[in-house]
């Protein structure tokens, strides 16, 4: 398995957008697939914020993770964010999400980030295992989520 910037494998952009749209469209039902493709295209930088990393094996997309400046409109004071952590169902529970998160964390440390955030609907246990702490539980666009943070050792 390789973890590379999406910028280096743009031919997977539409597939990734479709996967993200299927997973998270309930959080923003008016956001179209075309808008998601455009957003991912803009965020697909090799380094910095925003940047998106993908896991691939033999040219097959396995999953993604990203660093973004903002991820929750109701939390404009929190930044930056770990976002778009996704692994295809058939590849879950193999350490892929953890590897993607660690790659994003390496970039965050390189950028001098001292603290970053995420929100999750279902994966609190995974993030806790990786050192994330609960900041709060709240409702986001009609869905219960947990907002988490992690301090980074620079």
C-alpha positions as CSV (number, residue, x, y, z in Angstrom):
1,X,0.0,0.0,0.0
2,X,1.1,3.5,-0.8
3,X,-0.1,6.8,0.7
4,X,0.3,9.6,-1.8
5,X,-1.2,13.1,-2.4
6,X,-4.3,13.0,-4.5
7,X,-2.6,15.6,-6.6
8,X,-0.3,12.9,-7.8
9,X,-3.2,10.6,-8.9
10,X,-5.8,13.0,-10.3
11,X,-7.4,10.2,-12.3
12,X,-8.9,8.9,-9.0
13,X,-10.5,12.3,-8.1
14,X,-14.0,11.4,-9.5
15,X,-14.1,8.0,-7.8
16,X,-13.1,9.6,-4.5
17,X,-15.7,12.3,-4.9
18,X,-18.4,9.7,-5.5
19,X,-17.3,7.8,-2.3
20,X,-17.3,10.9,-0.2
21,X,-20.6,12.0,-1.6
22,X,-22.2,8.6,-0.8
23,X,-20.7,8.7,2.7
24,X,-21.4,12.3,3.7
25,X,-24.1,13.8,1.5
26,X,-26.5,13.6,4.5
27,X,-24.5,16.3,6.2
28,X,-25.1,18.7,3.3
29,X,-27.9,17.5,1.1
30,X,-27.8,20.5,-1.3
31,X,-24.1,19.9,-2.1
32,X,-24.0,18.2,-5.5
33,X,-21.5,15.6,-6.7
34,X,-20.2,18.1,-9.2
35,X,-19.5,20.6,-6.4
36,X,-17.8,17.9,-4.5
37,X,-15.6,17.1,-7.5
38,X,-14.7,20.7,-7.8
39,X,-13.9,21.1,-4.1
40,X,-11.7,18.0,-4.1
41,X,-9.9,19.3,-7.1
42,X,-9.2,22.6,-5.4
43,X,-8.1,20.9,-2.2
44,X,-5.8,18.3,-3.9
45,X,-2.5,19.9,-3.1
46,X,0.6,18.0,-2.4
47,X,1.5,19.9,0.8
48,X,0.1,22.5,3.1
49,X,-3.5,23.3,3.9
50,X,-5.6,22.0,2.3
51,X,-4.1,18.8,1.2
52,X,-5.6,15.3,0.5
53,X,-3.8,12.0,0.8
54,X,-5.0,8.7,-0.6
55,X,-4.2,5.1,0.1
56,X,-3.7,3.0,-3.1
57,X,-2.8,-0.6,-3.7
58,X,-2.0,-1.7,-7.3
59,X,-3.7,1.4,-8.7
60,X,-6.8,0.8,-6.7
61,X,-8.2,3.5,-4.4
62,X,-8.5,2.3,-0.8
63,X,-9.3,5.5,1.2
64,X,-8.5,9.1,1.9
65,X,-7.7,11.7,4.6
66,X,-7.2,15.4,4.4
67,X,-6.1,18.5,6.2
68,X,-8.4,21.5,5.8
69,X,-8.7,24.9,7.3
70,X,-12.4,24.7,8.2
71,X,-14.7,21.7,8.4
72,X,-17.7,22.8,10.6
73,X,-19.5,26.0,9.8
74,X,-20.7,26.1,13.4
75,X,-17.1,26.0,14.7
76,X,-15.4,28.8,12.8
77,X,-12.9,29.5,15.6
78,X,-11.4,26.0,15.4
79,X,-8.7,25.3,12.8
80,X,-7.2,23.3,11.2
81,X,-9.1,20.1,10.8
82,X,-8.4,16.4,10.0
83,X,-11.2,15.6,7.5
84,X,-12.4,13.2,4.8
85,X,-11.1,10.1,6.6
86,X,-12.6,7.3,4.6
87,X,-11.7,3.7,3.8
88,X,-13.7,1.6,1.4
89,X,-15.8,-0.9,3.4
90,X,-14.0,-4.0,2.1
91,X,-10.6,-2.6,3.3
92,X,-11.6,-1.5,6.8
93,X,-10.0,-2.8,10.0
94,X,-6.6,-3.2,8.3
95,X,-4.9,-0.1,9.6
96,X,-5.5,2.0,6.5
97,X,-7.3,4.8,8.2
98,X,-4.7,4.9,10.9
99,X,-1.9,5.1,8.3
100,X,-3.8,7.9,6.4
101,X,-4.3,9.8,9.6
102,X,-0.6,9.5,10.6
103,X,0.4,10.8,7.1
104,X,-1.8,13.9,7.7
105,X,-0.4,14.3,11.2
106,X,3.1,14.3,9.7
107,X,2.1,17.1,7.4
108,X,0.5,19.0,10.3
109,X,3.7,18.7,12.4
110,X,5.8,19.9,9.4
111,X,3.5,22.9,9.2
112,X,4.0,23.7,12.9
113,X,0.4,23.0,13.9
114,X,0.1,22.6,17.6
115,X,-3.5,21.5,17.9
116,X,-6.0,20.3,15.3
117,X,-9.6,19.1,15.2
118,X,-12.0,16.6,13.7
119,X,-15.6,15.6,14.0
120,X,-17.0,12.2,13.7
121,X,-20.3,10.5,13.8
122,X,-19.2,6.9,14.4
123,X,-15.4,6.5,14.8
124,X,-14.7,8.0,18.2
125,X,-13.0,4.8,19.4
126,X,-10.5,4.8,16.5
127,X,-9.5,8.4,17.1
128,X,-9.2,7.9,20.9
129,X,-6.8,5.0,20.1
130,X,-4.7,7.4,18.1
131,X,-4.6,10.0,20.9
132,X,-7.5,12.2,20.1
133,X,-9.6,13.7,23.0
134,X,-13.3,14.6,23.0
135,X,-13.9,18.4,23.0
136,X,-17.7,18.2,22.9
137,X,-20.7,16.3,21.6
138,X,-23.1,18.4,19.5
139,X,-25.7,18.3,16.8
140,X,-24.4,19.2,13.3
141,X,-27.0,19.6,10.6
142,X,-29.4,17.3,12.4
143,X,-26.8,14.6,13.2
144,X,-25.1,13.8,16.5
145,X,-21.3,14.2,16.2
146,X,-18.3,14.3,18.5
147,X,-15.8,17.1,18.0
148,X,-12.3,16.0,19.0
149,X,-8.9,17.6,19.2
150,X,-5.3,16.4,19.3
151,X,-2.3,18.4,20.5
152,X,0.8,17.7,18.4
153,X,4.3,17.4,19.8
154,X,6.5,19.6,17.7
